[in-house]
Amino acid sequence: MRALVLAVFLLGLVGTGVELLFLGHTAGLSQLIPLVLFVMSLLVLAWHALDRKWASLKAFQMTMFLFVAGGILGTTLHYRANQTIELEADPKMAGMDLILRAMAGAAPGLAPGALVQLGLLGLVYTYRHPVSDHTQEER
């Protein structure tokens, strides 16, 4: 089951990464965050494949927490960018109308949630991983 979870994680990682590249999600530092996280996770997974020890597993877990944080940050950035555009078009817009329009704007409001999902999937991979059962002395 663990291998299947990892395969689904990798499929989601590659698919989302290719999509972001096709969309040109590379303008500015904030747009590079997901791509940097993807490359980082691949490097840590390569380390983990070569050296199946506690340190590489912990590094992967930390990377997955960064995925979750990056997804939350991305959702916030997408929402704020859309909100700014909507308020420029209609400065009096407020409340639920503004929220709904901002979430449905040019920058898809919930798209960064894919990072959260990938991060959680990666954490499922590490849950009760055999490497984590070793004693503190082996770490």
Steps between C-alpha positions, in 0.01 A plus 500: 500500500787736583644463148159578350468816708847608387411428136184713526705777664755492218228497234336805659835671537602453137154583365466817703856606425456457124170690514661791685779514242248496212309782669819704534477503879855636520457879519652612825622331813156421641402309185814289524418371849307190386760411237782535754305279742450239226870487418585495870269204560650308207851558635400389850323192361812412299703528821244285679511238222880480526527518878185372667578649838317710754662829390378474141150409618493798737621728220216375282249561782627854542471555126140382516424749776647767270260379228204555734628844599568585134147400404351721768726789397413445132128507570545826688709652220253392230207638699669834567603543135144431386356722772718790385380458141135481607531810719663693217201417282245581774644674809166472683487122476508329841385202700406167350481641148867606520604164647320300231634714216854491641492121535381465139748753361782468250732337755309186604441548871507137604764370258781529757301250705668239281818572698314433823367171361845392380651593836241297688548207263875515561436500875279191459799333331715573806238395756633205702775453243729207594800735516331705774483193727874497562637602836644842575852347505468397134401853402 
